[in-house]
Amino acid sequence: MTVDRFLPVAEPDLGPLEEQYLLDAFRSGWISSIGSYVERFEQSFAELCGARYAVAVSNGTVALDLALLAAGVGPGDEVIVPALTFVATAAAVRHVGAEPVFVDSEPEIGTMDPVAVARALGPRTKAIIPVHLYGHPADMDPILLLARGRGITVIEDAAEAHGAKYKGTTVGSLGDMSMFSFYGNKILTTGEGGMVVTNDSTLAARIRFLKDHAMDPTRRYWHPEVGYNYRMTNLQAAIGCAQIERIVELTARRQEVVDRYRVAFAGSGVTINPFRSWATPVPWLVCALLPDGTAHETRDDLIVTLKSHGIDSRPYFGLLSVMPPYRECRRAGRDNAELHHAAALSSRGLNLPSVTWLRDEPAVRIAPVLLDR
Ligand SMILES: Cc1ncc(COP(=O)(O)O)c(C=O)c1O
């Protein structure tokens, strides 16, 4: 009897090029944060985003922290974030002592609803963090318009969206700053890692200063402020350099997997990776939306059933506004203060195996279990 191979939601796609660069960095002895791969990774990542500056850091969460600090966000300020996102988006706001304000999502694609953002604006709004959720860009134009002339900084959370495009422009170059994550399940990975991207030389210099103990660039071991050690290592950057050389291949392989799911679930009532006409999303994870109105208990039962068939899956992110640290935060939807779409998507969404080696598994193994055929 043959046992079906376990199908994980995600795993890194690492090959001989990653091994070669990593060994090169290792053998050079430059294994901390000084080394040629860090600079090379920063340059090629800035190029990928069509931006001037990229600053490599130790993970995506501290990239958010640094972007907020560089924007001068602190106690007494509010930052508008989507209610449906990974927790780091809101946690970073708290790390700098500010208050998150949660807004509803657009239907299906789940990104921040610009109409809700307009309703959330207040005298204390200092920044807005649109998240390019599951690789789908947020609708940036109306958000940028709202921020303009009000002294509000827009920080793109592009942690999940390396190479995605909004109306033809690569994400990461649209806001005042943007950040990316290179966690092991991302399209580009360095194990752990992050990047802050900007076109503004003053912001880039500020982030570089803060991430390296706030050391005066012209005077060694002189620290005019309290800083951080949020540096990326040369070993991580070596992997990143190889991954970025392979980004076209890595993205195409993931897209092929999403396309296989689309065929397998066509006409089933399950929506696979919905997108808007103005977006060129990247297929970070396979996103399956169960029929509208599906309760989270039903979705969670399906996750258990899939697991019993050797198929990994994970629920959509939980609604942050109901979690203990964030219950008291302000919120805004299209009407009243309701977060209808974010709540519905959080209940009916799940991510299915998205590993690049999948072939006929979506049709042969996954769809039959999920659709109980
Ligand atoms: C939307 C979003 N923002 C921020 C982060 C934080 O990145 P990291 O895990 O590298 O700290 C993630 C993480 O995976 C994310 O999905």
The ligand as a MOL file (V3000), in Angstrom:
LIG
                    3D

  0  0  0     0  0            999 V3000
M  V30 BEGIN CTAB
M  V30 COUNTS 16 16 0 0 0
M  V30 BEGIN ATOM
M  V30 1 C 1.0610 41.0990 6.8680 0
M  V30 2 C 2.3110 40.8280 7.6600 0
M  V30 3 N 2.9150 41.8540 8.2740 0
M  V30 4 C 4.0360 41.6760 9.0000 0
M  V30 5 C 4.6120 40.4290 9.1420 0
M  V30 6 C 5.8120 40.2840 10.0360 0
M  V30 7 O 6.9120 39.6890 9.4250 0
M  V30 8 P 7.9200 38.7460 10.2500 0
M  V30 9 O 7.2490 37.4480 10.4730 0
M  V30 10 O 9.1020 38.6210 9.3040 0
M  V30 11 O 8.2880 39.4560 11.4920 0
M  V30 12 C 4.0220 39.3430 8.5170 0
M  V30 13 C 4.5990 38.0270 8.6790 0
M  V30 14 O 4.7470 37.1040 8.3340 0
M  V30 15 C 2.8300 39.5330 7.7560 0
M  V30 16 O 2.2210 38.5010 7.1650 0
M  V30 END ATOM
M  V30 BEGIN BOND
M  V30 1 1 1 2
M  V30 2 1 2 3
M  V30 3 2 2 15
M  V30 4 2 3 4
M  V30 5 1 4 5
M  V30 6 1 5 6
M  V30 7 2 5 12
M  V30 8 1 6 7
M  V30 9 1 7 8
M  V30 10 2 8 9
M  V30 11 1 8 10
M  V30 12 1 8 11
M  V30 13 1 12 13
M  V30 14 1 12 15
M  V30 15 2 13 14
M  V30 16 1 15 16
M  V30 END BOND
M  V30 END CTAB
M  END
